[in-house]
Amino acid sequence: MNVYDCANELAKAMRESHEFKKLKEANALLAKEPETKKLVDEFLQLNQEVEIAKYQGQEAPAEKTEKIKNLYNLLALKSEAMEYLNAFMRFQMMMADITKSINDVVKEVVGEK
């Protein structure tokens, strides 16, 4: 099997995965609540900005971390938001594992261990 066939098989397996299906279901439920979706999007965006800052060795601004905390507390009261966020995190974990496997091959070819 060539690498392109494997990539297509991986894409198919991902679409058939529990994580993918749950995320699609949660996304459909969240789409029915536009205000909640807007808050979830803002929460995820702020989280990403804070993670990027940490990765770059910077300290996240206190107002952003406070905003994240407040948004989370608000979203925790909304079942469709929490269902989406949990499904999103499980999908992200699956993606991280797949990415690690691919990166291991890249590191091997460039001589990193």
DAQUI-V117701 format. One record per backbone hydrogen bond with DSSP energy under -1.0 kcal/mol. CO is the residue of the C=O (numbers start at 1). NH is the residue of the N-H. Records with the same first field share a line. If there is no record, write none. Layout:
CO=NH / NH
//
This chain:
2=6
3=7
4=8
5=9
6=10
7=11
8=12
9=13
10=14
11=15
12=16
17=21
18=22
19=23
20=24
21=25
22=26
23=27
24=28
25=29
26=30
27=31
30=33
33=37
34=38
35=39
36=40
37=41
38=42
39=43
40=44
41=45
42=46
43=47
44=48
45=49
46=50
47=51
48=52
49=53
50=54
51=55
52=56
53=58
54=57
61=65
62=66
63=67
64=68
65=69
66=70
67=71
68=72
69=73
70=74
71=75
72=76
74=77
75=78
78=82
79=83
80=84
81=85
82=86
83=87
84=88
85=89
86=90
87=91
88=92
89=93
90=94
91=95
92=96
93=97
94=98
95=99
96=100
97=101
98=102
99=103
100=104
101=105
102=106
103=107
104=108
105=109
106=110
107=112
//
